[in-house]
Amino acid sequence: MGLNLGLIDYGMGNLHSVEKAFNRLGYQPYRVVCSEDLNRCDALVLPGVGSFDPAIENLHSTGLVPDLQRWNEADRPMLGICLGLQLLFESSSEGHLQGLGFIQGHVKRLPVEHGARIPHMGWAPLELKRSNPMLGPADPLAWVYFVHSYAAVPKQPETLVAAASFGRSSVTAMVWQRRLGACQFHPEKSSDSGSAMLERWLDWLNQGAPICS
């Protein structure tokens, strides 16, 4: 394969399962731990498991944050997964530190509602809001796997491309902004639905990653 994927390793990602998911699709991502590792990457994956502030601190400790800012400013492809989605936003109620700020908005704790347990853990169907490089209206209904207690609230409504039900509420499941996309759920743990979405993302990259407007 000619496409080189970079998997950002900052000590808080579910790297093994993400790697295996891409392996099954014929790709071997590179572990990105320093600036030099970015030189051979065509697209980046930012995974994440854990809490917001420790994740941001770990990411800054790698020295990669200025590189990721330049990557985003250059409109190069990046995919966030779970906590990786939340780090793309400006701030989170879970902590006090600033996020990367690539997407305008704030991350809030899931609402406490009758019958809805926190963390939100398990399978749920996606509600497509807008076609994007990972999911379109012609695709089968996608059931995906969630594990989270916080959800992003984008400032720009068009950034939200898929939602999921939580109690009586609807929460952000996917966001997309030009060549920057992210999933609150775990596509690498979402069986055939998740594999199909990752494969669509890879196809989009191989087609030159046309901007999603």
C-alpha atoms as one frame of an Amber mdcrd trajectory, in Angstrom:
protein
   0.000   0.000   0.000   1.279   3.484  -0.840  -0.604   5.226   1.958   1.343
   5.812   5.193  -0.700   6.159   8.373   0.665   7.657  11.577  -0.721   6.521
  14.947  -0.004   9.131  17.610   1.469   7.478  20.693   1.226   9.693  23.788
   0.666   6.991  26.379  -3.140   7.158  26.569  -4.354   5.495  23.411  -5.849
   2.115  22.643  -3.012   1.622  20.176  -3.014  -2.156  19.930  -6.678  -2.516
  18.983  -6.472   0.408  16.548  -3.388  -1.088  14.922  -5.113  -4.464  14.589
  -8.146  -2.860  12.973  -5.970  -1.265  10.304  -3.912  -4.457   9.940  -7.095
  -6.313   9.024  -7.610  -3.776   6.248  -4.084  -4.260   4.927  -2.292  -1.340
   6.580   0.472  -1.073   9.173   0.367   2.328  10.904   3.579   3.960  12.097
   3.879   4.851  15.777   4.341   8.632  16.002   6.260   9.645  19.133   8.280
  12.650  17.878   8.287  15.296  15.163  10.546  13.319  12.842   8.008  10.475
  12.690   5.531  12.786  10.971   7.728  13.154   7.908   6.667   9.776   6.518
   2.947  10.107   7.290   0.144  10.952   4.872  -2.602  10.895   7.500  -2.775
  10.735  11.294  -4.910   8.876  13.808  -5.306  10.355  17.298  -6.710   7.677
  19.633  -7.415   8.129  23.311  -8.672   6.441  26.462  -8.860   8.108  29.886
  -9.330  11.650  31.191  -9.011  14.971  29.381  -6.349  16.821  31.421  -3.860
  13.921  31.731  -4.264  13.272  28.004  -3.515  16.889  27.081  -0.548  16.913
  29.467   0.820  13.703  27.950   0.323  15.028  24.446   2.208  18.234  25.279
   5.011  16.198  26.876   5.707  14.537  23.515   6.447  17.918  21.928   4.029
  17.040  19.127   1.370  19.690  19.777   2.998  22.440  17.612   3.434  19.863
  14.838  -0.209  18.820  15.102  -1.235  22.485  14.949   0.771  22.942  11.760
  -0.667  19.697  10.396  -4.184  20.958  10.995  -3.441  24.424   9.614  -2.114
  22.761   6.450  -5.461  20.948   6.136  -3.902  17.494   6.237  -6.069  14.454
   7.117  -6.507  13.412  10.732  -8.924  11.054  12.493  -9.675  11.259  16.223
 -11.085   8.295  18.155 -12.974   8.470  21.490 -10.950  10.754  23.804  -9.045
  11.720  20.660 -12.251  13.427  19.447 -12.605  15.365  22.685  -9.001  16.603
  22.599  -9.720  18.285  19.252 -12.116  20.708  20.967 -11.340  23.893  22.881
 -12.104  22.735  26.416 -13.803  20.106  28.569 -15.882  20.098  31.750 -13.794
  17.100  32.793 -10.721  19.255  33.351  -9.254  22.744  33.394  -6.684  22.644
  30.601  -7.235  23.878  27.083  -7.762  21.360  24.309  -6.144  21.521  20.893
  -8.869  23.876  19.680  -8.981  22.502  16.141 -12.784  22.381  16.362 -14.786
  25.103  18.088 -16.878  23.897  20.995 -16.812  22.395  24.470 -16.957  18.870
  25.885 -19.675  18.355  28.527 -20.561  15.572  30.933 -23.393  13.385  29.721
 -26.769  14.432  31.122 -28.074  12.567  34.154 -31.414  11.134  33.044 -33.756
   8.434  34.231 -32.646   5.080  32.842 -29.418   6.384  31.321 -26.274   5.135
  33.056 -22.960   6.942  33.060 -20.594   5.971  31.586 -22.442   5.339  28.370
 -21.119   1.877  27.618 -22.291  -0.495  24.910 -23.767  -0.582  21.428 -25.971
   2.096  19.866 -27.103   2.962  16.320 -25.825   6.095  14.627 -28.146   8.801
  13.413 -26.588  10.291  10.275 -26.803  14.073  10.156 -24.584  14.732   7.152
 -22.699  12.585   4.670 -18.992  12.363   5.356 -15.989  10.283   4.226 -16.830
   7.515   6.733 -20.603   7.246   6.437 -23.232   8.046   3.842 -27.019   7.752
   3.491 -26.746   4.628   1.315 -24.778   2.739   3.985 -26.524   0.196   6.238
 -27.569   1.320   9.716 -24.362   1.411  11.727 -24.369   0.040  15.279 -21.182
   1.079  17.058 -19.539   0.622  20.456 -19.316   3.488  22.962 -17.469   3.917
  26.263 -17.632   7.525  27.484 -18.921   9.860  30.181 -18.466  13.126  28.252
 -19.581  14.267  24.813 -18.585  17.170  22.595 -20.922  20.052  21.777 -19.681
  21.676  18.552 -20.176  25.428  18.232 -20.806  25.122  14.499 -23.852  22.849
  13.914 -22.584  21.702  10.525 -19.584  20.093  12.240 -21.874  17.429  13.729
 -22.250  14.629  11.163 -23.665  11.791  13.312 -25.372  11.502  16.681 -26.475
   8.739  19.036 -29.286   8.520  21.564 -28.509   8.687  25.260 -31.573   8.524
  27.455 -33.921  11.175  26.095 -31.028  13.145  24.644 -28.979  13.004  21.490
 -25.195  13.251  21.845 -22.358  13.819  19.410 -21.079  10.611  17.835 -19.077
  11.939  14.862 -17.728  15.321  13.795 -16.175  16.435  10.539 -14.458  19.627
   9.428 -12.798  19.712   6.005 -10.145  16.931   6.302 -10.416  16.562  10.074
 -12.826  13.917  11.351 -13.444  12.123  14.629 -15.593   9.429  16.253 -16.711
   9.396  19.872 -17.300   5.652  19.543 -14.606   3.044  18.912 -14.660   1.993
  15.233 -11.882  -0.507  15.983 -14.231  -2.291  18.421 -17.411  -1.915  16.379
 -17.231  -5.136  14.354 -18.298  -4.938  10.700 -19.769  -1.436  10.996 -16.535
  -0.019  12.355 -14.397  -1.837   9.794 -16.577  -0.524   6.985 -16.195   3.043
   8.218 -12.407   2.751   8.547 -12.262   1.241   5.070 -14.294   4.142   3.690
 -11.881   6.583   5.372  -8.916   4.795   3.799 -10.586   4.848   0.372 -11.178
   8.584   0.794  -7.506   9.092   1.626  -6.430   7.067  -1.404  -8.672   9.249
  -3.567  -6.737  12.331  -2.461  -8.882  13.180   0.593 -11.292  15.603  -1.088
 -12.438  18.261   1.357 -15.705  17.547   3.129 -17.595  20.847   3.021
